[in-house]
Amino acid sequence: MPGRMGLALAGAILVVAAVLLPDRAEAQFGLRGGPVGVARFAVGHVIGLSRLRHSRMAVRGGRYRSAALRSQDPRGADRSQQSNPYVMRAALTAQAALAGWQGGRRPQGWWRHPDGSYGWVGPVFWPFAHDDLTNAIIFGDTTSLSLYGYGDIYAALFTPYAATELAAYTVPQGRRARKVPTAETLCEASDTGGLPVERIASAVAPNEAQRTALDELSSAWLAARDTIRTACPAQTPANAAERLGLMRERVEAMIKAIDTMEAPLSKFVGLLNDDQKARLNALASERRAVLASYQSKNADKNDIKNASKNADKNASKDAQAAKACQADYDPLSDENAQRQYEQLIQQQWPAADIATTLHLDEVARARFEVLQDTTLRTMQTLSACPTEPAATPQARLVAVKARLQTMLQAVGAISDALDDFQADLSDEQKAGFEAIGPKRGA
């Protein structure tokens, strides 16, 4: 697709810009292989961005804002209308995520995903978890799944929410209760219906035995949804350690949900003949065609008008992105990647400023650098160059599970690094660390 790689690279820059903080200070951090993370991140973290470019416009326009919050349902009253599901979801999760933040007065937040949606909505992490598993496994659409990673972990460490703002999602009071959806509501409303049984049945025309297996698979899919719902936070997380713990519980629930789906899926597919399997696999192609149609209908006229003008610029971005995906790519010789990485550190991880503010000694400073290093490394481990999804639902299930396991390992490593950093901090220093995020979001 012309310009696809260029859009991916441009999207990565948007990702960085979306989470940059206003503070600028010199960072004390050794660049231990860092640029490779940025380079891979630049070409792989924003799969599907070209289809979703208008999501932020939908967020700012607030087309679904009033209906969504009046009903306390993040999907909103407009969910039944035929429109791009990702644009709608971005708008609704944005409204819910910002409802409690600074009184909902801000048009956007630094912890948003590049498609305009949010991985953290108040105390809830990954609000559309079950829906994302269905899209990735059945339809081969990892658009939303691929956006989870470094930015969400960073937001867990430096939450933009103050304690009172988070409390509004779990213990709503007074008039504010009519504006801020509860965490339970967010978790309940984020599922869009489970396994698309009738669509699968229409595609494969199952016989009696196959239909029974399909019904068993549907039951397993609903059980998986319930498993994920049990990881919905019942209380407001009080600190970074608890937020990382919530992330870990949520991802563990998603992995457990996949385990619930695996055997019934294998049984159902195993009963299909080759022609039926081909028709089942074709659902993924149909999904891509539908999303491409949304993109075509919503193409920005200015983009079309300026296509020729920007051709050379896009070609340059394509070349840079393609280079970063080559096996022999050496990021240490890429000045642009190095510069981008250093800027990211200086703006997101002002270690000297934090050390001064918290009155850290040399040991605590060193431990903070380990926390910083460990977190930044997730840009590489949780990013990949764009690849075609696996051809079959079983293979996609394996790939999704592997991705989640990688994320779980990353969160665990960062939790350990945070524990080490905070081990000898006073209560006052810990409180100062927790105040960093809300102050920057102000």
C-alpha positions in Angstrom: 0.0 0.0 0.0 1.6 3.3 -1.1 2.7 5.4 1.8 1.8 2.8 4.4 5.3 2.6 5.9 5.6 6.3 5.8 2.3 6.6 7.7 3.5 4.1 10.2 6.6 6.2 10.9 4.6 9.4 11.1 2.3 7.6 13.5 5.2 6.7 15.7 6.2 10.4 15.9 2.6 11.1 17.0 2.9 8.4 19.6 6.0 10.1 21.0 4.3 13.5 20.8 1.2 12.3 22.5 3.1 11.3 25.6 5.7 13.9 25.8 5.6 15.9 29.0 6.2 19.6 29.3 9.2 19.4 31.7 12.5 19.5 29.9 15.6 18.5 31.9 18.9 16.7 31.2 18.5 12.9 31.7 21.2 10.9 33.3 20.9 7.7 31.4 23.2 5.5 29.4 22.0 4.7 25.9 22.3 1.0 26.1 21.0 -0.1 22.7 18.1 2.3 23.1 17.8 3.6 19.5 16.9 0.1 18.2 13.8 0.3 20.3 12.8 3.6 18.8 13.6 2.4 15.3 11.5 -0.8 15.6 8.9 1.2 17.5 8.7 3.7 14.7 7.7 1.2 12.0 5.8 -1.4 14.0 3.9 0.2 16.8 1.2 1.8 14.8 -0.1 -1.0 12.6 -3.4 0.2 11.0 -2.8 3.9 11.6 -3.8 4.8 8.1 -7.3 3.4 8.6 -7.7 5.3 11.9 -6.4 8.8 11.1 -9.7 10.5 11.7 -10.2 9.1 15.2 -8.9 12.2 17.0 -11.2 14.4 14.9 -14.1 12.3 16.2 -12.9 12.7 19.7 -12.5 16.5 19.4 -15.9 16.7 17.6 -17.5 14.9 20.5 -20.2 13.4 18.3 -20.9 10.6 20.8 -20.0 12.5 24.0 -23.4 13.3 25.4 -25.1 10.1 24.6 -22.2 8.0 26.0 -22.1 9.6 29.3 -25.8 10.1 29.8 -26.2 6.3 29.5 -23.0 5.6 31.5 -22.1 3.3 28.6 -18.8 3.9 26.9 -20.2 2.5 23.7 -23.0 5.1 23.8 -26.4 5.2 22.1 -24.9 5.5 18.7 -23.3 2.0 18.8 -26.1 0.5 16.6 -25.3 2.9 13.7 -23.2 1.9 10.8 -19.9 3.7 11.2 -16.2 3.0 11.7 -16.1 1.0 14.9 -12.6 2.3 15.7 -13.5 5.9 15.3 -16.5 5.4 17.6 -14.5 3.5 20.1 -11.7 6.1 20.1 -14.3 8.8 20.7 -16.1 7.0 23.5 -13.0 5.8 25.4 -11.5 9.3 25.1 -14.7 10.8 26.6 -14.7 8.3 29.4 -10.9 8.6 30.0 -11.1 12.4 30.3 -14.4 12.6 32.2 -12.6 12.4 35.5 -9.3 14.0 34.5 -9.1 17.7 35.4 -12.9 17.8 35.5 -13.1 16.6 31.9 -12.1 20.1 30.6 -9.1 18.9 28.6 -9.6 18.1 24.9 -7.0 15.3 25.0 -4.6 13.5 27.3 -1.0 12.6 26.9 -1.5 8.9 27.6 -3.8 8.3 24.6 -3.1 5.8 21.9 -2.2 7.0 18.4 -5.6 6.1 17.1 -7.2 8.5 19.6 -8.4 5.9 22.1 -7.0 5.2 25.6 -5.5 2.1 27.2 -6.1 3.5 30.7 -9.6 4.8 31.3 -9.5 6.0 34.9 -8.5 2.9 36.9 -9.5 0.5 34.1 -6.7 -0.9 31.9 -7.6 -2.3 28.5 -11.3 -1.6 28.6 -12.0 -3.5 25.3 -9.9 -6.5 26.1 -12.3 -9.2 25.1 -13.4 -7.4 21.9 -9.7 -7.0 20.9 -9.1 -10.8 21.4 -12.1 -11.6 19.2 -11.0 -9.2 16.4 -7.4 -10.5 16.5 -8.2 -14.2 16.6 -11.3 -14.5 14.4 -10.8 -11.5 12.1 -7.1 -11.3 12.0 -7.4 -7.6 13.0 -4.7 -6.6 15.5 -5.2 -2.9 15.0 -6.0 -2.1 18.6 -4.0 -5.0 20.2 -0.8 -3.7 18.7 -1.1 -0.3 20.3 -0.7 -1.5 23.9 2.8 -1.4 25.3 5.3 1.2 26.4 2.9 4.2 26.6 0.5 2.3 28.9 3.3 1.1 31.2 4.6 4.7 31.4 1.1 5.9 32.3 0.9 3.3 35.1 4.1 4.6 36.5 3.3 8.3 36.1 -0.5 8.4 36.2 -2.1 11.6 34.9 -4.9 11.2 37.4 -4.9 12.6 40.9 -6.3 10.3 43.6 -9.6 12.2 43.8 -10.0 12.0 40.1 -9.5 8.2 40.1 -11.9 7.8 43.0 -14.7 9.3 40.9 -14.6 6.2 38.7 -15.0 3.8 41.6 -17.0 5.8 44.2 -19.0 8.4 42.3 -20.6 11.0 44.5 -23.0 13.9 44.0 -23.5 15.6 40.6 -20.1 14.3 39.4 -21.6 10.7 39.4 -23.7 11.6 36.4 -20.6 12.5 34.4 -18.0 9.9 35.3 -18.7 6.3 34.3 -17.9 3.8 37.0 -15.1 1.2 36.6 -17.7 -1.5 36.7 -19.7 0.1 33.9 -16.6 0.5 31.8 -15.8 -3.2 32.2 -19.3 -4.4 31.6 -20.0 -2.2 28.6 -16.7 -2.8 26.7 -17.7 -6.2 25.3 -19.4 -6.0 21.9 -21.2 -9.3 21.9 -18.7 -12.2 22.2 -18.1 -14.7 19.4 -19.9 -13.7 16.1 -21.6 -17.1 15.9 -24.1 -16.4 13.2 -21.5 -14.8 11.0 -19.3 -17.8 11.3 -22.2 -20.1 10.7 -23.2 -18.2 7.6 -19.7 -18.5 6.3 -19.1 -22.2 6.9 -22.7 -23.6 6.8 -22.0 -26.1 9.6 -23.6 -29.6 9.8 -25.1 -30.7 13.0 -21.9 -31.9 14.7 -20.1 -28.7 13.6 -22.9 -26.5 14.9 -22.7 -28.2 18.3 -18.9 -27.6 18.3 -19.6 -23.9 17.3 -22.0 -23.5 20.2 -19.4 -25.0 22.6 -16.9 -22.5 21.3 -19.4 -19.7 21.8 -19.9 -20.8 25.4 -16.1 -20.8 25.9 -15.9 -17.3 24.4 -18.5 -16.1 26.9 -16.6 -17.8 29.8 -13.5 -16.0 28.6 -15.3 -12.7 28.7 -16.3 -13.4 32.3 -12.7 -14.3 33.2 -11.6 -10.9 31.9 -14.4 -9.1 33.8 -13.2 -10.6 37.1 -10.0 -8.5 36.6 -12.0 -5.3 36.7 -10.7 -3.1 39.5 -13.0 -2.9 42.5 -11.0 -0.2 44.2 -8.9 2.8 43.2 -5.2 1.9 42.8 -3.3 4.1 45.3 0.1 4.1 43.7 2.3 3.0 40.8 2.9 -0.5 42.2 -0.9 -1.1 42.5 -1.4 0.2 38.9 1.2 -2.2 37.6 -0.4 -4.9 39.6 -3.7 -4.2 37.9 -2.0 -4.3 34.5 -0.6 -7.7 35.4 -3.9 -9.0 36.6 -5.7 -7.8 33.5 -3.1 -9.4 31.1 -3.1 -12.6 33.1 -6.9 -12.7 32.8 -6.6 -12.2 29.0 -4.1 -15.1 28.8 -6.4 -17.3 30.9 -9.3 -16.3 28.6 -7.3 -17.4 25.6 -6.6 -20.8 27.2 -10.3 -21.2 27.7 -10.9 -20.6 24.0 -8.0 -22.7 22.6 -9.4 -26.3 22.9 -13.0 -25.5 21.7 -11.6 -23.5 18.8 -9.3 -26.4 17.8 -12.2 -28.8 18.0 -14.5 -26.7 15.9 -11.9 -26.0 13.1 -10.8 -29.7 13.2 -14.3 -30.7 12.2 -14.4 -28.5 9.1 -13.5 -29.6 5.6 -10.9 -27.7 3.6 -13.5 -25.6 1.8 -15.1 -24.6 5.1 -11.7 -23.7 6.6 -11.0 -21.5 3.7 -14.3 -19.7 4.1 -13.6 -19.3 7.8 -10.1 -17.9 7.1 -11.7 -15.5 4.5 -13.4 -13.6 7.3 -10.1 -11.9 8.0 -9.9 -10.7 4.4 -13.4 -9.4 4.6 -12.6 -7.5 7.7 -9.6 -5.8 6.0 -11.8 -4.9 3.0 -14.4 -3.3 5.3 -11.8 -1.2 7.1 -10.3 -0.2 3.8 -13.7 0.9 2.7 -14.1 3.1 5.8 -10.7 4.6 5.0 -11.7 5.4 1.5 -15.0 7.0 2.5 -13.4 9.1 5.1 -10.3 10.1 3.1 -9.2 13.6 4.0 -9.7 15.9 0.9 -6.7 17.9 1.9 -4.6 14.7 1.8 -5.7 14.0 -1.7 -5.1 17.6 -2.8 -1.6 17.5 -1.2 -0.7 14.0 -2.3 1.7 15.1 -5.0 3.2 17.8 -2.9 4.0 15.3 -0.1 5.1 12.4 -2.4 8.9 13.0 -1.9 8.5 13.4 1.8 6.5 10.2 2.1 9.0 8.3 -0.1 11.8 9.4 2.2 9.8 8.2 5.3 9.1 4.9 3.5 12.8 4.3 2.9 13.7 5.1 6.5 11.0 2.8 7.9 11.9 0.0 5.5 15.6 0.3 6.5 14.8 0.0 10.2 13.0 -3.4 9.5 16.0 -4.9 7.8 17.8 -7.7 9.7 21.2 -6.0 9.4 20.0 -2.6 10.4 22.4 -0.8 12.8 20.6 1.8 14.9 23.8 3.1 16.3 24.6 4.6 12.9 21.2 6.2 12.5 21.5 9.7 13.8 17.8 10.4 13.5 16.9 7.4 15.7 19.6 8.4 18.2 18.3 12.0 18.3 14.7 10.9 18.7 15.6 8.5 21.5 17.6 11.1 23.4 14.8 13.6 23.1 12.3 11.0 24.4 14.5 10.4 27.5 15.0 14.1 28.2 11.3 14.9 28.0 9.8 11.8 29.6 12.5 10.8 32.0 14.1 13.9 33.5 16.1 11.9 36.0 18.1 14.8 37.4 15.0 16.8 38.0 13.2 13.9 39.6 16.3 13.1 41.8 16.5 16.7 42.9 12.7 17.0 43.6 12.7 13.7 45.6 16.1 14.3 47.3 17.4 11.0 46.0 20.8 9.7 47.1 23.2 8.0 44.7 21.8 4.6 45.3 18.2 5.7 44.7 19.4 7.6 41.5 21.0 4.4 40.2 17.9 2.4 41.0 15.7 5.0 39.2 17.9 4.7 36.1 17.4 0.9 36.2 13.6 1.5 36.3 13.9 4.0 33.4 16.1 1.6 31.4 13.8 -1.4 32.0 10.7 0.6 31.0 12.2 2.1 27.8 13.3 -1.4 26.7 9.6 -2.3 26.3 9.6 -0.1 23.2 11.6 -2.8 21.5 10.2 -5.9 23.1 6.6 -4.9 22.5 7.0 -3.5 19.0 7.7 -5.2 15.7 7.9 -4.5 12.1 4.5 -4.7 10.3 3.7 -8.3 9.3 0.7 -10.0 7.8 -1.5 -11.8 10.4 -1.4 -15.6 10.5 -3.7 -17.3 8.1 -5.8 -19.3 10.6 -7.6 -18.6 13.8 -5.5 -21.1 15.7 -2.3 -19.6 14.6 -3.5 -16.1 15.4 -4.5 -17.3 18.9 -1.0 -18.5 19.5 0.5 -15.3 18.3 -1.8 -13.2 20.4 -1.0 -15.3 23.5 2.7 -14.9 22.8 2.3 -11.1 22.6 0.4 -11.0 25.9 3.0 -13.2 27.6 5.7 -10.8 26.4 3.8 -7.9 27.9 3.2 -9.7 31.1 7.0 -10.4 31.4 7.7 -6.7 30.7 5.2 -5.5 33.4 6.7 -8.0 35.9 10.3 -6.8 35.2 9.2 -3.1 35.6 7.3 -4.0 38.8 10.5 -5.5 40.2 12.5 -2.5 39.2 10.0 -0.2 40.8 10.1 -2.2 44.0 13.8 -1.9 44.1 13.7 1.8 43.5 11.2 2.5 46.2 12.6 0.0 48.8 14.4 2.6 50.8 12.4 5.7 50.0 10.5 7.5 52.7 6.8 7.9 52.7 7.3 11.5 51.7 9.5 10.6 48.8 7.0 8.0 47.6 4.2 10.6 47.8 6.4 13.0 45.8 6.9 10.3 43.1 3.1 9.8 42.9 2.5 13.5 42.4 4.7 13.8 39.3 2.2 12.6 36.8 -0.9 14.7 37.8 1.3 17.8 38.1 2.6 17.3 34.5 -0.9 16.7 33.2 -2.2 19.9 34.7 
